[in-house]
Every structure is written in C-alpha cells, then in structure tokens.
Amino acid sequence: MTLLYTTMKTPIGIIHLMADEHVLLGANFGTFDALVSSLDDADAQRGIDRVKRIPVISDLVDDYFDGDIEAINAIAVRQPGAHFSQAAWKAMRKIKAGKVLSYADLAQRAGSPAAVRAAGTACAKNAIVVVVPCHRVVKTGGALGNYAYGLNAKEWLLRHEGAL
C-alpha cells in the first residue's frame, strides 16, 4: 500500500503531512524532502500518492487550527527513533493542550531524569510537529527555548492553545 501525502494551509504556514492510511508518519512546516527523510527505511521505500486530503487526519488537523485544540489527540502516529526518543514523544503526547512542560520534566517523564539534553534532542528530532506537541516543551523558568520552525510559530501555537 502506498503512503498518502498532502499539504494544508495553516495560520503559521504550509504543513506537510505523510500517512500510512490513518497513521500519521510525518508532519512538518518544512519540505517534502525533509518529510521523506524522516521516514523509517521500510516506509521510505514505499510509493507515495499525493492527495488533496488524507481521510480523517486532514479533518482533525483542520479542527485543531479552527480552535478544537484537543482534535489532534485522536490522530495515531508512528516515527522511527531510539528508545529514549520514543519515550519522550509518548510523554509529549500526554501534555495537555494549554499546558507546558520543561525539558527537565520531559526527561523525567521519559524515564531518565538526567537526560535533559536528550529531551531537547528528542524535541528537535520530532518528525510529527503539532500532533506530537514538542512546542509544549519549554525551558525551566518558562522561556520558550527553541523550535525548528521559529519562535514565532511556537508562540502562536502556545497562544492558540491558551498556554500563553
């Protein structure tokens, strides 16, 4: 079965989405090539069909940007990564919309309290932005920290969700 690819306009730019049926494999505000390079080897070998919308996923992303900030919680995800990154991404998905977590707290929730830098790396390597909400992870003390697509985008997402 081929993968599905689409783009959608959002208030902070074009989001690229890649899915295997109803499982989101990648989401970024970057490029198609970056999306493909984030896939695991088996998925990267598969064919890709460009579609106008990905069933269910596109609707849920639209709902999120239209104000239903919990809509993205219904999207199943899968991305390759080391054990700690997987644990960190799972912990990110548990951060409620409208809340933030520090990198140190994320490291603890991912099972390695001393791995604060690794928590930051997991955020940086997250290939499923918005849905795996790395934008909800901030520095201790509340400073926004970094975001691959710029601090303006991170700030917009956090304001949209009511965290700022």
Beta strands, then each sheet from edge to edge (+ up, - down):
strand 1: 3-10
strand 2: 13-20
strand 3: 23-28
strand 4: 48-50
strand 5: 76-77
strand 6: 101-102
strand 7: 137-138
sheet 1: 4+ 1+ 2- 3+ 5+
sheet 2: 6+ 7+
end
